[in-house]
Amino acid sequence: MAAEVSATSLFRGPDRGVSANVVLRHDEGVITEISGGAGPAPRSFVIPAFVNAHDHARATASSFGAVGMPLESWILRTALGSPVDPYLTAVSALARSAKAGCAAMMVHYTRPSGTMPLLDEAKAIAKAASDVGIRMAFAMAVRDQNPIVYGDAEPVLSGLPGDDRKTIEDLFVRAPMSPKAYIELTDAIAAAIAGPMVDVQLGPAGVQWCSKPLLEAVAENSARTGRRIHMHLLETVYQRAWADQHFPDMVRWLRDVGFLSGRLTLAHCIHARPDELEMIAASGARIVTNFSSNMHLRSGLAPIAAAHRCGCAITVGVDGLAMDEDDDILREMRLVQMVHGGLGFKATWTPAEMFSLAIRNGRHATGAPGNGELAAGNPADYVVIDLDRLDRDQIMPVDPMALLFARGNASLVKEVVVAGKTIVREGGCTSVDLAAVERELRAMYRANVGKLDSFRRMWPSLSDRLSGWFGQQLTCQ
């Protein structure tokens, strides 16, 4: 269906910059024309839609007491937030991302509900994405080792009372999926849900959680099928220490077995070293940085400017832990720009350059078509920003992209169009009632949390044991 939008200002891309008073026309989900002559209309700034390039489509962690703790304990604590209804949980997360201006979101699905077969759970999440109207990359996460700590968990479990130990083992220790079974599951998921709006990927959780045979099987399948891979890498000091002790040539090994390639996106890479960044860059793999998540979990500052300088393709994700736990991808991009954008007069990139590379690389990471620029022939994926609120003082002409990176946030988003269809208008999703979904989820979680009272009761003891294990076993210098 043909449609158009008038723009007071429109950001085409890093080379052509901002155009004034133009009309963007699109038909059948594709931009057909951008021309001058916009008539009277509310002042607006039209920009390419954002991409949330790393997320897990999960509940808000702080609501379950997962606050102010490192990943290694946080990830266990969030068992309290396991999806009570996979469809509703996914709708909630995907709709929040859409409201923030995202045309596409990566769902690295690390915590299934356990309420249905994995294939059916993937179908439920794909239906959620379709109902919201957002593009989605989906990877069923897999791990086959180290479910509690990065090594022998017996010192953590041995001193616990029998009932407490059983609680932990029931929640976290299960028979690992074989490499063959995982590839078959991924094939089945792709057959069931892959399409123009859904890209099914391989999702090893991280090297410390995956055996070499599993990683080799993933690399072989990706090379043979062209399927993308999404994986965490070197997110915490403890993962760095584990790699140094048990897998010192880890990144080189990943390169040599063909795991590193242009099909790969690596989340975090906070503790990657210069030689490792060089190998990642040379392979064409992308790094998705998640600034607020890294701060919430005390994981550290990623070497993003250094990675960019050596040629790494950089993009941005929310990871379910934006600064205010509101999935605001624009604020997240601003934080990345503020921290990694340069020192003094030496800039890493301009805001416009950073914006464009994050969108372009994010689309590659999620399998979304096009490079994200607003140009004829590209997908009609764009966001309309309220320019009156962005340029609230209107004292003199100011580059709206500069203003966006000075004060922009998701509250300025007036409309989100994906594949030519409006999925968000005036701050609300057009096809799902997000407020009603979240009320229903809240009630379900409140009813469900009592089933995990034994886990909540023994949490202080488990937390202390985790802290002691990582402190004693791993050196983080």
N, C-alpha and C positions, 0 to 999 in steps of 0.2 A: 504494500500500500504506500503510495507516494505521500510524503510529508515534508515540511520545511520548518526551520527555526531561524528567527532573526537574531542577530548578535550585534550588540554594541561593539564588542571586541571578541575576536576569535583567534585562539592560538593554533596555528597550523602545524608547527614543528620547529625544531631548533634552527633550521636554515632559513625558513620563510617568516618566522616570528609571528607577531600579532597583526591581524588585519582589523580595520575598523569598519563598522556599519556594513555588514555582509549578511547574506542569506545562505544557509546551508540546506541543500535539498537532498533527499534520499528516497530510494524506492527499493522494495524487496530486500531491505536490510543493508543496502549498499549506498554510499554517498555518490550522488550523480553529478552534483555541481556545487561550487561555492562561488557566489558572484556578489558584486556590489549592489547598492540600492536598497538597503534595509529600510522599511518604513517605520513609522512611530511604534514603539513597543517599550515595555519595561526594560530598564538598562540591565544588560546581561553580559556575562563573560562565558563563552563556550569553549570548552577544553576537551581533549581526549579523555575518555573514561579511565579511571584508575584500575590497578590490578593489585589484589591481595595475594602475593606470590608464595606465601607460606602460612598455612593455617591448619587447624584440625577439626573445625566445626564442632566445638564442644561448649559446655556450659561455662559461665563465668566462674573462674577458679576461686576467687576470694570469698564467694558466697559459701564455700565449703571449708573455709579456714585455711586454704592454701595461700598463705600470705607471708612474705618476708623470709623465705627459706630457699636454699639452693635447689637446683633442678633435681638432684639425686634424692632428696626427701619430698620435694614438691610433687614429683611425678607419681609417687606412691600415695600421697595424701589426696590427690585428685581422683582416686578410686571412688571417693564419696560422691563424685559428680559423674559417674558413669551414666551414659544416656538411659533415661527411663523409657523414652520413646524415640527411637532413632530418627524417624521422620520429623517430629516436632523439634527435636534438638537441632537438626540440620536446617530446618526452615528458619529457626531463630537466628542461628549464626549466619546463614547465607543472606537473610533479609537485612541484618545489621550491616553486613558488608555492602550490600546493594545501596542501602540508605546513605552510606558514606561516600558513594560515588563509584563503586567498583563494577566494572563490566565482567570481570572474571575473578575467580578465587580458587586457590589450591586447597584441596581437602586431603591432607595426609592423615588417613584415618587410623589413629593409634589406639583408640579405646572403644572397641565394639561393645554393644550393650549386653551381649550374651543372651538376649531374649529371642533370637531368631537365627537361622543359618546366615553365614556371612554373605552369600550371594543375595539373599533377600534383603539384608541390611543395606548392601550397596544399591539395590534397586530402590529402596525407600529414600535413600539420600539423593539419588538421581531424580526421583519424583519431586523432592523438595526443591532442588535447583530449578527444575522445569516450572514448578508453580511460582517460584520467585521471579524467574525470567533471566537468571544470571548464567553466564558461562561458568563451567566448572571443570577443573582437572581433579581426578579422583585416583588416589593410590591407597590400596589396602596395605597398611604398614605390616611388616613382618619382622620377627626376631626369633632366634632359636638358641640363645644363650644369655646368661647373666640377667635373670629376671629381677633380682633384688639389688645386687651390688655388682661391680665389675670384677667378678671372681667368685671365690668360694663364700657362700652366704652362711655357712655353718656357724662361724663365730657370732653372727648376728642372731641366728635363730636358736642356738643351743641353750642359752640361758633363759629362754622364755617359757612360761608355763605351757603345758601341753595344749590347752584350748587356744591360747594366744598364737602359738606356732601354727596350729591348724587354720586359724583365721587368715594368717598371712599366706600360707601355702595355698589355701583355697582361692584367695583373691589373685595371686600373682604367679604361682608356679603351675604350669600345665605342660602337657606333652608338646614339644615343638613341632611345627609343621615342616615337613621335608621340603627341600628345594623343588622337587618335582611336583609335589602337591601345591606349593605356592604358585608356581608358574601355571599350573592347570586352573587354579582358582582365578588368577588374573586373566587368563584367556576367557574363562566363563563370564567374568564380570564385564570384560570388553564386549563379548558377544551380546550381552544383555543390555548394556547401557551406553556404549560408545556411540557417538554421532556428531553432528555439526556443533552441538553446544556442550558436549562432554568428551573430554580426553582422558582415557584410562591409562594410568602409568604404573610402573613398578615402584614399590615403596619400602625398601629396606630401612629399618628404623635408624640404624647407625652402626658403624663398624664394631663398636664394643658390644653390640647386641646381636651381631650376625656372624656366623661362622664363615670361613673362607669358601667352603663348597656352596653355601647359599649365595654369597656375593658373586662367585664365579658363574653360577646359574643365571643370576640376574643380568650380569654383563653379557653373557652369551645370548640370552633371549632378546635383550635390547638391540644388540648388534644384528641379530638375524631378522627381527621384526620391525626395527626402527622405533620401537616403543620408548618413550621417555622414562627417566628414572628420577625420583625425588628422595633425598636422604639427608639426615642431619650429619654434620661433621664437626668434630672438635669444638663443641659448644661450651664446655666447662673446663676448669683447671684439672678436674679429676679425670676427665676423658683424655686430656693432654698427657697427664701422668701415666694413665693406663697404656696409652699408645707408646710412650717412651719406654716403658718397662716391658711390654708384651708384644708390641708390633711397631718397632722403631722405623721400619721402612714402609709404613702404612700407605701413604699417598703415592709413593713410587710403585708399590705393589698394585694399587688400584689402577694406576696408569698402565702398568705392564700387562694386566689381564684384560685391558680394554674397557674397564669400568668408567674411567674418565673419558668423556667425549662431549660433543655438542648436544647430545641428548640428555645430559645430566644437569640437574639443579641441586646445589648443596646449600642447605640451610645453616646459617650462623658463621661457621669458620672463624670463630672468635680467636681461637688459639692456634690458627695456622701460621706457620713460619714462612719467611720470605721464599725459600726454595720450594715450599709446598704451594704457595700462591703462584709461583712461576709455572709449576707443572699444571695447576688447575687452569691458568690462563692459556697456556699453550694448547690444551686439549679442547678449548672452546666451551667448557662447562661454565655455568653461571653460579654466582653466589647471591643468595637472597639474605639480606640483613634485616634483623628484627630488633630495632634499638630498644624499645620500651620493654619488651620481653626480657632482653638481656639485662636490663636494669632491675626489673622486678625480681629476677632470679639470681641476682648478684653474679652473673656469669662473666661480665667484663665488657670492655670496649673492643669491637672488632676492628681489624686493620683495613677498613674499607677504602680509605684514600690510597693506601699503599697497594691494595689489590687493584684498584682502578688504574693506578699509574703503571702497573705491570701488565695491563691489558685484560684483566678479568671483567667479564660482563656482570654488572651489578644491578640488582633489583631490590624491591622492598616488600616485606610482609608484616602482618600484624601478629601472627602466632597466637591469636586469642588473648593477648595481654598488651593491648595498647596502653598508653600512659594512664588513661582514666578508665580502662577496661570497657571502652565504648566502640571499639573497632574503627576508630577514626584514622583512616589511611592517609588523609591529607596531613594531619598533625604528625603522623609517623614520618612521612616524607620530609616535613619541615625539620624534625629533630635530626634526621640523618644529614640533611643539608647543613644544619647549624654545627653539628659536631665534626663532620667529615669534609665540610666544604672548603676548608683552607685555613691558613694562619696568616694574619696580617694582610699584606698586599698580594700574597701568593695564593691564588684560588685553585682548588681542585677542579672545579667546574662552575659554570654559572647555574643559577636556579633553573633556568629554562633547559639547559643541557642535562642537568640531573633529572628533572622531571621527564624529559623525553627518553633518556636511556632506561630509567626505571620502568616506564610504560612499555617500551619496545622489548626489553629483556623479560619483563613480567609476562607479556603475551607469548613470547617464545617458551617460557617456563611452563605455562599453563596450556599450551597448544592452541591458544586463540589465534585466529587468522589475522594477517596484516601486521603492520609495524606500529599501529597506534596513532599515526598521524592523521589529521583531518584533511583528506584529499580525495578527489574523485576516484572511485574504484576501490577504496578501502571500506571496511565494515563501518556501518553507522553506529558506532559506540562512542557516545559523548555525554558530557555533563554540562548542565547549565547552572552557572554560579550567579547568585544575586549580586550584581555589581554595585547597586546602591548601598548594600550593607558592607561589601568588601571595601569600596572606596567611599567610606561613610562621611568624610569631610568635604570631598570634592573642591579642594582649594586650587589645585593645579593639575595638569595632566601627569599621571604617574603610571608607569608600566604595570598593567594589571597582574602580570606574572610575578613581578617583584612584590606587589601587595599580597598576592596569594601566599608567597613564602614568608611574608612578614607577619600575617595575622589570619591566614585562612584556617578554617576548620569545617567539619562536616555540617554544621548548622547553616552554612551558606549554600548548600546544595538545594536547588529548586527542582531540578528534573534530571533523571538519569535515563538515557536511551541505550538499549542494547539490541544489536541486530535490527535496528529500526523501530523497536517497540519501547514505549515508555514503561519502565518498571518502577519508577519512583517519581512522585509528583508532590511538590509542596511538603516535603519531609515525610511522606508516607508511602509505603509500598502499595502499588495499585492492585495487586492480585492476591495478597495475603494480609490478614489482620495481625500484624506483629504483636500488638499489645495483647490481643486475645490469646495468641499462641504462648506468649511469655507468662500470662496469668495461669494458663492451663499447666504449663511446665512447672511453675512454682508450686502449684498445689500437688503435683505428682512427686516432686522432689521432697516436699515436706512430709508426704505420706510414706515415702520410701526410706528416708534417712534413718528411721528407727531400726530398719533391718540390718544396719551396719553399726549398731551401738557397740558391739564387741570390738570392732576396729577403732572406733573413736576412743573407747575407754583405754585401749592399750597403746594408743598413738604416742604419748609422751615417752614411754619406754622404748618403742621402736625408733622414734626420732633420735633419742640419745644413742642407741646402738648404731644407727646409721652414721651419725656424726663420729663416733669412736672408730668405726670400721674404716671410713674414708681417711680419717686423720692418721690412723696407724698404718694402713696398707699402702697409701699413695702419697708421694711427696710432691708438693705443688710449689716448686721454687722457680 
